[in-house]
């Protein structure tokens, strides 16, 4: 995961997105559908219809970065909303990129009595 600057907000575009879109198509979608500025330094995440592919759009101060990830097994956990945006923390974004359910993470080990 690329280290994000402090105070960077992460936005998921609810619903599914046409994954044929590139830099300009996704930046236009940020402006129209999410009513946000794609050059603000925030991170915008989009998911394809099948759910196994996501694209991340981020302005790093010098240019737009477009990152893509495809899961070989399983699907990325996505909110049920069909329109708008959902805000995530950078930690939740890391879980999402690892294929972990970021909505209700569970610890794999609980300490027992000493």
N, C-alpha and C positions, 0 to 999 in steps of 0.2 A: 504494500500500500504506500502510496506517495504521501509524505507528511504534509498535511494541510496547515496553512497559517492559522493562528489563533483567531477566533471569532468568525471562522468560515461556516456558513450555513449550508446544509445539505437538503436538497429538495428532490423528492420522488414525484415524477409525473404519473398521476393515477391513471389507470386504464392501460391499454397497450398502445404501442407506437410502431409505425412502419419502420422496420430496421434497415430499410434501404436508404434512409435519410443519412446524410453526412453532416459536416460542420454547419453549412448554411441552413439546411432543412431543420436541424435540431435547434439551432440558434433562433430561427424564425418561430419555431414551436414554443420556445421559452418566452418569446415576446408576446405571441398571440394567445396561446392557451393558458400559460402560467402568469401572464402579465408581469414579467420580471425582466431584468436586464441581464442578458447572457454574459456581458462584460463586467459584471459586478464583482467577480472573484468567488461567487458562490458555486457550489457543485450541483449539477442537475443530472438526475439518473432516470433513464428510460428503459422499459422492458418490452420485449417483443411479445407477439401473441402466444407463441408456444410456451413462453416462460423460462426457456433455458438460455436466453441471450439478453444481456443488458449492455447499454452504452452510457458512458459517463462523459459529460461535457463540462469543462472547467477552464476558466480564463486565469492563467498564471501570472498575468501582468505584462507578458510579452506577446502572447498569442493564445489562441484556443487550443486546448488539448482534448482529443477525443479518444477515450479508452473503451475497449470492448472486452467482455468476458463471456465465454460460453461454458456452461456446465456440461460435462459428459454424461452425468447421471443426475436426475432430480430436476427441480425447478427453483427459481429464486422466489422467496416469500414476498408477496406484494399485498398492499392494502386492498380492501374490497371496493373502495370508491372507484367510480368510473370516470370522474372528471376532477380537475383541480390538482393541487399538490399537497404532499404530506411532508412535514419536516422531520428530519432525523438528526441524531447526534453523530459526530465522527466515529464514535465507538459502534453505534448501530450500523453505520455504513460498512465498517470493517466486518461485522458479523454477516451482513447481507452479501458482501463480496466473497465470503468464505462458504456461503450456502447455508448459514445457520439462521434459524428463525429468530429474527431480531426483535419481534414483538414481545415474546415471553422467554427470554433466555433462561436456561436452567444450569445450575452448577452440576458438574459431573461427579463431584465428591463433596460430601458433607463431613465436617470434623465430628468425631465422636467424643464422648466424655474422656477427660484426661485421666 
